[in-house]
Amino acid sequence: MNHDHKGFTLIELMLAMSFISVLLLAIAMTVIQISNIYNRGLTLKEVNQAGRSLASELQRSVAASPSFSIDTTQVGTKYIQSDFGGRLCLGQYSYIWNYGKTLAGNPAIGFSNVYTSGSTEKIRFVKVPDSTGNYCSASNLAIDPLGAVELLDIGDRDLAVHSFAISTQITASNSKTLQSLYYMSFVIGTNDQAALEPTATTCKPPNAIASDLNYCSVNQFDIVAHAGNAVQ
């Protein structure tokens, strides 16, 4: 008697299940890879966007201000620099920031730029009205949150300034027009300290402990700004 056998044999079923498993695994790996690329691109985009925005803001503000002193050893300087952050007073507005290590609560720092009592919000890089330059005259003066604008509060990433420097040269000043050139360099990036190198200027390589290249990005921005026609 002949019997017609319909359906899958056990071996055929196992092969089919194996194929489906491999296919699903390949799809999952592809989705993960696409997600990683997307997150990496989004992180880089936010860092670059923040850096370009801050560079444009500083250039405009310097251009609208008179020439100013950045000699931190002199009375009347418009630039305050410290281990925890800094201040730059440019006439109508002042810019005040804390470095990433300060925001992360590094116990070795001990100090930070803070708002006046009543505000627990952390200062990353803020623009505040300060036509008299009081925030540079008194480097420990707490910041009035009224009118303060946080310039790094964009996107979903935890961004911070990791370094900031400003310089000028005598040869870059024009004694007739009383104009000066200022050179600024700053590093902006994500602020997961564990994923950053100790200098906070680069992310840890892929094989390093706590490396997270999908959510870590750091970039340096160098700009030249031309001050106005009067001396403060």
C-alpha positions as CSV (number, residue, x, y, z in Angstrom):
1,M,0.0,0.0,0.0
2,N,1.4,3.4,-1.0
3,H,0.9,6.3,1.3
4,D,1.4,9.9,0.2
5,H,3.4,11.8,2.8
6,K,2.7,15.5,3.0
7,G,4.4,18.2,5.1
8,F,8.0,18.8,6.3
9,T,10.3,16.2,7.5
10,L,12.1,17.0,10.8
11,I,15.4,17.8,8.9
12,E,13.6,20.2,6.6
13,L,11.9,21.9,9.5
14,M,15.2,22.3,11.3
15,L,16.8,23.8,8.2
16,A,13.9,26.2,7.7
17,M,14.1,27.3,11.3
18,S,17.8,27.7,11.1
19,F,17.4,29.9,8.0
20,I,14.8,32.0,9.6
21,S,17.0,32.4,12.7
22,V,19.9,33.5,10.6
23,L,17.7,35.9,8.7
24,L,16.2,37.4,11.8
25,L,19.7,37.8,13.3
26,A,20.9,39.5,10.2
27,I,18.0,41.9,10.3
28,A,18.6,42.6,14.0
29,M,22.3,43.3,13.4
30,T,21.4,45.6,10.5
31,V,18.9,47.5,12.6
32,I,21.4,47.9,15.4
33,Q,24.1,49.1,13.0
34,I,21.7,51.6,11.4
35,S,20.7,52.8,14.9
36,N,24.4,53.2,15.9
37,I,25.2,55.2,12.7
38,Y,22.1,57.4,13.3
39,N,23.0,58.1,16.9
40,R,26.6,58.8,16.0
41,G,25.5,61.2,13.3
42,L,23.0,62.9,15.5
43,T,25.6,63.4,18.2
44,L,28.1,64.9,15.8
45,K,25.4,67.1,14.3
46,E,24.4,68.6,17.7
47,V,28.1,69.2,18.7
48,N,28.8,71.0,15.4
49,Q,25.6,72.9,15.5
50,A,26.3,74.1,19.0
51,G,29.9,75.1,18.1
52,R,29.0,77.0,15.0
53,S,26.1,78.8,16.8
54,L,28.4,79.8,19.7
55,A,31.2,80.9,17.3
56,S,28.8,83.2,15.4
57,E,27.4,84.5,18.7
58,L,30.8,85.5,20.0
59,Q,32.0,87.0,16.7
60,R,28.9,89.2,16.6
61,S,29.2,90.3,20.2
62,V,32.9,91.1,19.9
63,A,32.3,93.1,16.7
64,A,29.7,95.1,18.5
65,S,32.0,95.9,21.5
66,P,34.9,98.3,21.9
67,S,38.4,96.9,22.2
68,F,38.9,95.3,25.6
69,S,41.6,93.9,27.8
70,I,42.0,90.2,28.3
71,D,45.1,90.4,30.5
72,T,44.0,88.5,33.6
73,T,46.7,90.1,35.7
74,Q,45.4,93.6,35.2
75,V,42.6,95.4,36.9
76,G,39.7,96.0,34.5
77,T,40.2,92.9,32.5
78,K,37.2,91.6,30.6
79,Y,38.3,88.0,30.7
80,I,38.3,85.8,33.7
81,Q,39.7,82.3,33.5
82,S,39.9,79.5,36.1
83,D,40.0,75.7,36.5
84,F,36.2,75.5,36.7
85,G,35.2,77.9,34.0
86,G,35.4,81.4,32.8
87,R,33.8,84.8,32.0
88,L,34.0,87.1,29.1
89,C,32.4,90.6,29.4
90,L,31.8,92.2,26.0
91,G,29.9,95.4,26.8
92,Q,26.1,94.8,26.5
93,Y,26.4,91.1,27.3
94,S,28.7,88.8,29.3
95,Y,29.3,85.2,28.6
96,I,29.8,82.8,31.6
97,W,30.6,79.1,31.5
98,N,31.5,76.1,33.5
99,Y,33.7,73.4,32.1
100,G,32.4,69.9,31.6
101,K,34.4,68.5,34.5
102,T,32.9,71.1,36.7
103,L,29.3,70.2,35.6
104,A,30.2,66.5,36.2
105,G,30.9,67.3,39.8
106,N,34.7,66.7,39.8
107,P,35.5,67.0,43.6
108,A,39.0,68.5,42.8
109,I,37.3,71.6,41.3
110,G,35.4,72.8,44.4
111,F,34.0,75.9,42.8
112,S,31.8,76.9,39.9
113,N,29.9,79.7,38.3
114,V,26.4,79.6,39.8
115,Y,23.1,81.5,39.7
116,T,21.9,83.5,42.6
117,S,20.1,81.7,45.4
118,G,16.8,80.2,44.4
119,S,18.0,78.7,41.1
120,T,19.5,75.1,41.0
121,E,20.0,75.1,37.3
122,K,23.6,74.5,36.2
123,I,25.4,77.0,34.1
124,R,26.9,75.5,30.9
125,F,27.5,78.6,28.7
126,V,25.2,81.5,29.3
127,K,24.7,84.9,27.8
128,V,23.6,87.5,30.4
129,P,22.8,91.2,30.2
130,D,25.7,93.0,31.8
131,S,26.3,96.5,30.4
132,T,28.6,97.5,33.3
133,G,30.8,94.4,33.2
134,N,30.1,93.6,36.8
135,Y,30.6,89.9,36.3
136,C,34.2,90.4,35.4
137,S,34.8,93.1,38.0
138,A,33.8,90.6,40.7
139,S,34.7,87.1,39.5
140,N,32.8,85.4,42.4
141,L,29.6,87.3,41.7
142,A,26.6,84.9,41.4
143,I,24.7,85.2,38.1
144,D,21.2,86.7,38.0
145,P,19.1,84.1,36.1
146,L,16.7,86.9,34.9
147,G,17.5,87.4,31.2
148,A,20.1,84.7,31.1
149,V,20.1,82.6,27.9
150,E,21.7,79.1,27.9
151,L,23.6,78.7,24.6
152,L,24.3,75.0,24.9
153,D,20.8,73.9,25.7
154,I,20.0,72.4,22.2
155,G,19.1,68.9,21.2
156,D,19.1,65.8,23.4
157,R,22.8,65.5,24.1
158,D,24.5,66.6,27.3
159,L,26.9,69.2,25.9
160,A,29.6,71.2,27.6
161,V,32.6,73.4,26.9
162,H,35.8,71.5,27.8
163,S,38.3,74.4,27.2
164,F,38.2,78.0,26.2
165,A,41.0,80.4,25.3
166,I,41.2,83.9,23.9
167,S,44.3,85.9,22.8
168,T,45.3,89.0,20.9
169,Q,48.5,90.5,19.7
170,I,49.8,94.1,19.6
171,T,50.4,93.8,15.9
172,A,46.7,92.9,15.5
173,S,45.6,96.2,16.9
174,N,45.2,99.4,14.9
175,S,46.1,102.5,17.0
176,K,44.4,104.8,14.5
177,T,41.0,103.1,14.5
178,L,41.4,101.6,18.0
179,Q,40.3,98.3,16.6
180,S,41.7,94.9,17.7
181,L,41.6,91.3,16.5
182,Y,40.9,88.5,19.0
183,Y,41.6,84.9,18.5
184,M,39.3,82.4,20.3
185,S,39.6,78.7,20.5
186,F,37.2,76.4,22.4
187,V,36.3,72.8,22.6
188,I,32.7,71.7,22.8
189,G,31.5,68.1,23.1
190,T,29.3,65.6,25.0
191,N,30.0,65.4,28.7
192,D,30.1,61.8,29.6
193,Q,33.5,62.0,31.4
194,A,34.0,58.3,31.4
195,A,33.9,58.2,27.6
196,L,36.4,61.1,27.3
197,E,40.1,61.1,27.4
198,P,41.6,62.8,30.5
199,T,42.1,66.0,28.5
200,A,38.5,66.0,27.4
201,T,39.6,66.9,23.9
202,T,38.9,63.5,22.3
203,C,36.7,60.5,22.9
204,K,38.2,57.2,24.0
205,P,39.0,54.7,21.2
206,P,36.6,51.8,20.5
207,N,38.7,49.3,22.5
208,A,39.0,51.4,25.6
209,I,36.9,50.8,28.8
210,A,33.7,52.9,28.8
211,S,34.2,53.9,25.2
212,D,30.9,55.1,23.6
213,L,31.5,56.5,20.2
214,N,27.8,56.5,19.4
215,Y,27.1,59.1,22.0
216,C,30.5,60.8,22.4
217,S,31.7,63.6,20.2
218,V,34.2,66.4,20.7
219,N,35.2,69.2,18.3
220,Q,37.5,72.3,18.5
221,F,36.4,75.6,17.0
222,D,38.8,78.4,16.1
223,I,37.6,81.8,15.3
224,V,38.8,85.4,14.7
225,A,36.8,88.3,15.9
226,H,37.2,92.0,15.1
227,A,36.4,94.4,17.9
228,G,34.8,97.9,17.4
229,N,36.0,101.5,17.3
230,A,36.2,102.6,20.9
231,V,38.2,101.7,23.9
232,Q,36.5,100.6,27.2
